[in-house]
Amino acid sequence: MKQIIWFILGIIIASVIFLFDFEQINKVTPYFYGLGILLLIAILVVPESIAPEINGAKSWFRVPGIGSIQPSEYMKIFVIMMLANVTYKHYEIGNADAIKRDFILLLKIAAVSLPPVLLILKQNDFGSALVIVVITLAITFLSGINWRIMLVIFFLIISTVTGLVLTFIYNPDFLLNIFGTYQLNRIYSWLNPFEHAEGIGYQLKQSLLAIGSGMIDGKGLQQSNVYTPEAHSDFIFTIVAEEFGFIGASIVISLYFLIIYRMLGIAMYVRNNLFEFYICIGMVALFTFHTFQNIGMVSGLIPITGIPLLLMSYGGSSVMASMLGLGLVLNVSLKKRDYMFSNDE
């Protein structure tokens, strides 16, 4: 019932978005971004009676009568809007020196994305911080910055990832200064879940057993019998695979692909309207990464990061934030569509 109520509220939020054009949305974007930053700061300083620590992360406000609110979920959408805002305004102003212009744009993008990433990492929510990094990279790579600068950024990313992998292999204790025991345990449990079956690998082991037991056509609705922790939230895809098998899981993946494909089509259609274009690209990155990461982690392909499966995992903040983002994309599609017999040139 709670999930139904959150979806209804999400539909209302998406509907309200249709009342505004993108000139108005562009103007209010910095205020939403600022509100998101204030909430991320507040969650770190308020007492645990208001923002309790859950599963090692302090990421939720406890609101009596409502439940929990997770600001980082809304912050993902606010970051998309703000990155679209600064990129659009940067090219609107223009600059004769292309290289200087590109470096200034990179600094603006970093100034938008770094504060929420650092604040979310401080909450010990590595997954949400990683989502914002991926969104930022997607918008940056499509922002028109000189390919030589982008090549350097790409090289730095590859070097950093390679360095972290080598450090994990040869000196894992050093990574405790960066990630902490909780994140490292997730990597150990991913590498060999059955070796840690009764401890840190228990969740992944149960997920793999549940997915495998579903086989081709599944056990049937509400017939799952393999216990998986957090099956209603981050591991909801495990239940889909167990109850509906490979066929049901494939249908769900296909539906996500369809959503992403349609958003990408809308983005290409409005590519000359930069603010709307970057909002669509940010939402494509958000849905693509959430889907790939969530399904990958429950099936053992990549480490567990606690990222929900959008529109399916239990949680009001995730549902309403997703609907807010989809409302923006649908608004782009509606406002920028050409109609037969239109007077617009």
Beta strands, then each sheet from edge to edge (+ up, - down):
strand 1: 61-63
strand 2: 67-69
sheet 1: 1+ 2-
end
